[in-house]
Amino acid sequence: MLYVVTGPPGAGKSSWIRAHAKPCDIVIDMDLMALAMAGPGADHHNHSETLLKVVHRARFAAIREAEQHIETTDVYVINTLPNARTMAQYRRLKARIVTVDPGRDIVMQRIADMRQPGMRAVATKWYRANRGRARSSMPQASREW
């Protein structure tokens, strides 16, 4: 099964996956991939453009390969803002789309506390794109950081 986990930055997408995925599952999380490819002591969410370029290419390759195994292995993909073409591909693969959204106020506070300021714009874009849509997963309003 393919699980596509979406939501604004700081919503708890990675936490949702940690609560649901098993050790034998495949998790494609750009933040974790960037951290794995960065040098020792790298910030968890603030990466150079060069590193992000490498990680994006690796992520796309990982997704393409993982799609070949969704009949036998659960695959979790974090995709904050999937475009229409990507969503159509996920639908063709019969993916379960999971939206994690604890609410705009909580997300913006988490970004202010723990993320680079540019993530506010990404969160704002996510909320504009998802205005009026019902949430399809647990809201994760509070948790340990």
C-alpha positions, 0 to 999 in steps of 0.5 A, a space after each residue: 500500500 502506498 500512503 501519501 502523507 501531506 500537510 503543512 510544514 510542522 504539522 506532524 507528518 513525520 510523527 504520523 509516519 513514526 506512529 504507523 510505519 513498521 521497520 520493514 516499511 519504506 519511508 521517503 521523507 525529504 528531511 530525513 534524506 537530507 539529514 542522511 546526506 548532510 555532513 555531521 551536525 547538520 541542522 534537521 530542517 535548514 539545508 543548502 541549495 546544492 544538498 536539496 538538489 541532490 536530495 530531490 533527485 534521490 527522492 524522485 528515484 526512490 519514489 519511482 522504485 518504491 512504486 514497484 513494490 507497493 503490492 508487497 511493502 507499505 510505502 510512506 511518502 511525505 509530499 507537502 504540496 503535491 501538484 495535480 499531476 502527482 495526485 493523479 499518479 497517486 490515485 492511479 496507484 490507489 494510494 491512501 492520502 493522509 492529511 495531517 493538520 493540527 490547525 494553522 495557529 499550531 503550525 505557525 507557532 511550531 514554525 516560529 519555534 523550530 523552523 526557518 522563517 521561509 516555511 511560513 510562506 510554504 504553510 500559507 501556500 498549503 492553507 490557501 491550496 487546501 481551504 475548505 477541504 475536510 481533514 482526513 486524518 488525526 489532527 495532532 494538536 499536541 505532542 512532544 517535540 
